[in-house]
Amino acid sequence: MPTTAPAPATFDAPAAVNRLVRFLAVPGITGQEALIAREITAALEEAGVPAAAISFDDAHTRIPEPTQTGNLIVKLPGTSKKATKPLLFMTHMDTVPLCAGAVPVVKGKRVVNAKEGATALGGDNRTGCAVLVTLVTELLKQKFPHPPLTLLFTVREESGLFGAKHLNPAVLGGPSMGFNVDGRLATDLVAGAIGADRWTVDIKGKASHAGVAPEKGISASMVVALAMAEVYAGGWWGKVAKDGKVGTSNIGPIGTADGRSAGDATNVVTDLVHVKGESRSHDAKFVREISAAYKAAFANAATRVKDHEGRIAKVKFTSRLDYLPFRLKDDAPVVKRASAAVRSLGREPNVRVTNGGLDANWMVKHGIPTVTFGAGQNEIHTVKEYVDLTEFELGCRLALALATSDAE
């Protein structure tokens, strides 16, 4: 059974908080991570990490959305006498677009946005970035013995886990297990997560004058309406439960492929509509069943909307796997190591699963069992977002405990 040495007693908490505020102040919405990557690199070099140990991969060349840079990777040699495989510590650099323009300020034991109510803050996931850089800083400064470490800062997590998905795991140096910093509570150890499809529907109808000859048109908007009515009536929208299987689904943006509103005017039958949606479940097969129900509903709706000559709309339904579900066993070495590290801090671990997707979904798919823990994020993706500094500091201590544990 793995054991853990007492967690390092001290670390420079004020410096860690300053580091967090420094990172929060740097813009870096999803796909535009170049500036924050530069700032993290500078902080790592200030901590004493050799420039040769810092690199970027080419994942951004495979991501289907414009992305400024690849994933940031740092490799540190081990200093303990035991010869072990590397441990992976990871987080993501990007924030949601709502964080653009945030001005972080410390108020008591919180970091909040000085532009209150105007933007989100970006604690998701600059908390993780600050934890990882603090980990390296303290290991080098205090010379704690540790195994080889690989640090991974991913891109485009918020827009589809793309950085983790398109990572070539071979560049990480063969880590035996991973720890992903992304969440609220350090004691919450996420050992499982949901899987998801993202899908799009393109409906091509036919325009006509809505006042003079509406019967000559084929309304793409009406196809959407009828499809949604069928999905809703069949129990496939929102929380979905069928034959003991559960999941969720949602329709998101409805407009055109380039982001405009569907339709040109109220007096023109809408000819083109582009729809985006998602399906989720902890059962990979049920994810596909939910997506298939949407595909069938749109195909059926297209046959019901006709022009005066009986012609119908054309529908193109495209789905892609966003990420696969996973669940690590409670006795998996990575879960046992994380649990022991939490207990070394005098806390009790809460091993659980989440209904959100994580970079850990793809790391498990890449063959690296990965547990996720938090570091103070609160009210993420909202203008009420803040960072709980007590929990952030606990996340820093947990990372140090994980990196210096004598567990195998």
Order of alpha helices (4+ residues) and beta strands (2+ residues): alpha-alpha-beta-beta-beta-beta-beta-alpha-beta-alpha-beta-beta-beta-alpha-beta-beta-beta-alpha-beta-beta-alpha-beta-alpha-beta-beta-beta-alpha
